[in-house]
Amino acid sequence: LPISYAIAFCELAERFSYYGCVQVFQNFIQQPRPAGNRAGAGGADNQSGALGEGQQAATGLTTFNTFWVYCMPILGAYLADTRWGRFKTICIAVFIALVGHVLLIVSSIPTVLDHPNGAMACFAVAIVVMGVGTGWFKSSVSPLIAEQVNGSKQSVQTLKTGERVIVDPVLTISRIFMYFYLFINIGALGGQLGMSFR
């Protein structure tokens, strides 16, 4: 079952990248760049920002991002089940999310921030693209892990030591998914804490 744990580690990395980004969206959109700081890091009052669009725009875009990320798994699951299969869908989704992350970086480059409308457009495109990748990934990763367990009935196996053991697929899947959700939570917490203190 090492492949299941490898997939779970990929989920950790995906959650780290996603929550690491969305953690700073509100300030990035809402607050203006501090005076005398081109990169947007905390100024005299230690308030970071970049676009200066205000609370309404920031809340609207972050809420849209959450909505979009929760809608995209429907399309991702359809593509995985009818066209590409789960593994290929995950690979494509990771590439799409990577493109979204690159666009997020571009939207925060100081020379791009010098043109707030262009930076905002790049940021909006980035969250749409990243949402597609994140949603498609989420719809396929859990079923792919579950498919790694063979059989649906208990069986008796003899180990190399000669010991006979009962293998229960239900318990195996439960154990795998406990680690899977542990990895999700580690990734989400690590991403949020890491970006808060960068």
C-alpha distance (Angstrom), angle and dihedral (degrees) to the residues before:
residue distance angle dihedral
L1 . . .
P2 3.83 . .
I3 3.81 89.5 .
S4 3.81 89.6 61.9
Y5 3.77 90.7 55.1
A6 3.81 91.2 46.3
I7 3.80 89.4 53.6
A8 3.81 89.4 48.1
F9 3.82 89.4 52.9
C10 3.83 88.9 51.9
E11 3.80 87.3 53.8
L12 3.81 89.2 52.1
A13 3.81 90.1 53.5
E14 3.81 92.4 46.5
R15 3.81 92.9 50.1
F16 3.82 90.3 46.1
S17 3.80 91.4 53.9
Y18 3.82 95.0 42.7
Y19 3.80 98.3 46.6
G20 3.78 91.1 39.3
C21 3.80 88.9 59.8
V22 3.80 101.5 40.6
Q23 3.81 90.4 48.3
V24 3.81 90.6 73.9
F25 3.82 100.4 34.8
Q26 3.82 95.7 96.6
N27 3.81 95.7 54.1
F28 3.80 92.8 38.1
I29 3.81 91.8 57.4
Q30 3.81 101.4 31.0
Q31 3.79 105.5 43.6
P32 3.83 125.9 61.9
R33 3.77 121.5 -124.7
P34 3.80 110.6 -83.6
A35 3.79 113.6 -104.8
G36 3.77 112.4 -91.0
N37 3.81 93.9 11.8
R38 3.78 117.1 103.6
A39 3.81 96.0 -176.1
G40 3.82 96.6 55.9
A41 3.80 98.1 -119.8
G42 3.82 118.6 146.2
G43 3.77 115.5 -56.6
A44 3.80 131.0 -161.7
D45 3.82 92.4 -46.9
N46 3.84 90.4 40.2
Q47 3.82 90.9 -115.4
S48 3.81 112.5 143.1
G49 3.77 121.3 -155.5
A50 3.77 144.5 136.9
L51 3.80 120.2 -173.6
G52 3.82 102.1 38.4
E53 3.81 94.2 -150.7
G54 3.81 95.8 142.2
Q55 3.78 134.9 -118.9
Q56 3.81 97.7 -67.3
A57 3.81 94.4 55.9
A58 3.80 92.1 42.2
T59 3.80 93.7 50.5
G60 3.81 91.4 44.2
L61 3.79 94.0 52.3
T62 3.79 95.5 43.4
T63 3.82 90.4 48.3
F64 3.80 90.2 48.3
N65 3.80 89.1 50.8
T66 3.81 91.2 54.4
F67 3.82 91.1 46.7
W68 3.80 92.4 47.9
V69 3.81 94.2 48.6
Y70 3.81 90.1 52.0
C71 3.84 93.3 48.2
M72 3.79 97.6 48.6
P73 3.84 96.9 67.9
I74 3.81 88.3 70.6
L75 3.80 91.3 62.2
G76 3.81 92.0 38.5
A77 3.80 91.9 53.4
Y78 3.80 91.2 47.9
L79 3.81 91.9 51.6
A80 3.81 92.0 45.8
D81 3.81 93.3 49.3
T82 3.80 99.1 41.8
R83 3.81 108.4 25.0
W84 3.77 122.0 12.9
G85 3.78 110.9 15.3
R86 3.78 124.8 -123.8
F87 3.80 100.1 -76.5
K88 3.81 95.3 49.4
T89 3.81 90.6 45.1
I90 3.81 89.9 53.3
C91 3.81 91.6 49.5
I92 3.80 92.3 49.3
A93 3.82 91.2 45.0
V94 3.80 92.4 52.3
F95 3.81 90.3 51.5
I96 3.83 91.7 48.8
A97 3.82 91.3 48.2
L98 3.81 89.1 49.5
V99 3.82 89.9 54.6
G100 3.82 88.2 49.9
H101 3.79 90.9 52.4
V102 3.80 91.3 49.6
L103 3.82 89.7 51.9
L104 3.82 89.4 50.4
I105 3.79 88.8 54.3
V106 3.80 91.0 48.4
S107 3.82 90.9 51.7
S108 3.81 89.7 56.9
I109 3.81 99.0 48.5
P110 3.84 108.0 119.3
T111 3.82 93.9 -124.8
V112 3.82 89.6 52.3
L113 3.82 90.8 46.7
D114 3.81 87.7 56.3
H115 3.84 84.1 73.5
P116 3.83 103.2 50.1
N117 3.82 95.8 -173.4
G118 3.80 91.9 52.9
A119 3.80 91.5 45.4
M120 3.80 90.8 50.1
A121 3.83 91.7 49.1
C122 3.80 91.2 49.2
F123 3.80 90.5 47.6
A124 3.83 92.4 50.1
V125 3.81 91.8 49.9
A126 3.81 89.2 47.0
I127 3.80 94.5 55.3
V128 3.81 91.1 47.6
V129 3.80 92.3 50.4
M130 3.80 93.8 42.4
G131 3.82 90.0 48.1
V132 3.80 90.8 55.4
G133 3.80 91.4 52.0
T134 3.80 94.2 44.2
G135 3.80 93.8 47.2
W136 3.79 95.0 47.2
F137 3.79 90.3 48.2
K138 3.81 94.2 50.3
S139 3.81 94.3 51.5
S140 3.81 94.2 56.8
V141 3.77 108.1 33.1
S142 3.83 99.1 72.5
P143 3.82 95.4 48.0
L144 3.81 90.4 45.8
I145 3.80 90.2 56.0
A146 3.80 92.2 48.5
E147 3.82 90.6 51.0
Q148 3.81 90.9 60.4
V149 3.82 92.1 73.7
N150 3.80 112.2 85.6
G151 3.77 122.7 -141.4
S152 3.76 132.4 5.7
K153 3.80 100.8 -127.2
Q154 3.77 133.0 72.2
S155 3.79 116.3 -99.3
V156 3.78 137.8 -175.9
Q157 3.79 116.9 -121.4
T158 3.77 130.8 -176.4
L159 3.80 115.4 -134.7
K160 3.83 123.6 -143.6
T161 3.80 87.7 -99.8
G162 3.81 90.0 60.2
E163 3.78 93.5 -109.5
R164 3.78 115.0 138.5
V165 3.81 115.6 -138.2
I166 3.79 135.6 -179.3
V167 3.80 113.1 -121.5
D168 3.80 112.2 -154.0
P169 3.83 114.5 -169.2
V170 3.82 91.5 -160.3
L171 3.80 92.0 57.6
T172 3.80 90.7 43.2
I173 3.81 92.3 53.7
S174 3.81 90.7 45.5
R175 3.81 91.1 52.5
I176 3.80 92.8 47.1
F177 3.79 92.9 49.9
M178 3.80 92.4 47.5
Y179 3.80 88.0 57.8
F180 3.81 90.2 42.0
Y181 3.81 92.4 56.4
L182 3.79 90.7 42.6
F183 3.80 88.1 56.5
I184 3.82 91.1 47.3
N185 3.80 91.1 53.7
I186 3.80 93.7 44.8
G187 3.81 89.8 51.1
A188 3.81 94.2 46.6
L189 3.81 93.6 46.7
G190 3.80 93.1 44.0
G191 3.80 92.1 49.8
Q192 3.80 93.8 49.4
L193 3.79 95.1 45.6
G194 3.79 94.0 41.7
M195 3.80 94.3 53.6
S196 3.80 93.6 42.5
F197 3.80 91.3 59.5
R198 3.79 101.5 35.3
